[in-house]
Amino acid sequence: MPISEIACSRNLGPKSEAWLNAVGVFTRDDLERVGAVVAFKLVQQHDFAPSINLLYAIEGALRDIHWTDLSPEVRDRLRAAVAD
């Protein structure tokens, strides 16, 4: 299933999808395989300029919730993981 067709695709718009596609993430299965943190880091390493909201959006899409519904604890864990 392409990223644009993920049930919670309101998290990931065309720009996010293009960035993810550019780093080899094309489907929900790809996202599940690499996870939100690795996908975000791949986008960063590809010289795109994602905000932390992309990380939250990916995680929200994987959880099938809107990224604004992620708990503060989950957001903190995600930020710590990308800082490593």
N, C-alpha and C positions, 0 to 999 in steps of 0.2 A: 504494500500500500504506500503510495507516494506521500511524502510529508504533508503536502497540501490537502490530502484526504484524511489525515488523522482526525479522529473524532473531536479532539480538542484543538483543532487547527487555528482557532482564534488566537492562540498563543504565538503561532509562527506564521508570519506574513510572507509575502513574496521575497523580500530582501533576506530574511532569515533563511528561507528555503534555498535561495541562490547561494548564500554563504555555505550552508551545510552541504549542498550538492557539490560545491567547489572543493570540499575536503573529503569527498567520497561518501557522504551520508545522504542517501536517497530515499530511504523508507523507514517506517516505524521499526522494522526489524533491525535496521542499521543503528537507529538511535538506541534501541534496547541493548544491542550488542556492545556499543561503545560507552553508553551512559552519558548523562548530561555534562559531567565535568570534563571528560575526555573530548566530547564533541565541541564544547566551548573552547577548550585549550587549542584544539585543531584550528578552529576559526581564528583565534588570536594569532597563532603561529603562521597563518596564511596571510598576514598583514592586513586583515580587515580590522575594523575598529568597533567591535561589539561592546555594548554596555553590559553591565551586570544583569540587566533585565533579560538579555538573551539566555543567560544561564538559567534564570528562573523560568523563562518561557519553555525551554527544553524540558526542564524537570516537570513543570506543570503539564506539558503535553504527554509526557510519559506516565504521569499519574492520572491523566484524564480529568484534570481540574484547571481552572484558570490560574495563571501564575500568581495573581494577587491573593489567592486563597492559600498559598504556601505559608506554613507557620513560621514565625520568627526563628524558631530553632532550626528548621530545615534551611532557611535562608542563610543563617549563620554557618551551618555545616557546609553548605555549598561554597560560600565565600572563603571559608578556611581551606577547603579542598583545592580551589583554584589558586590560592596564595602559595601553596606548597611548591 
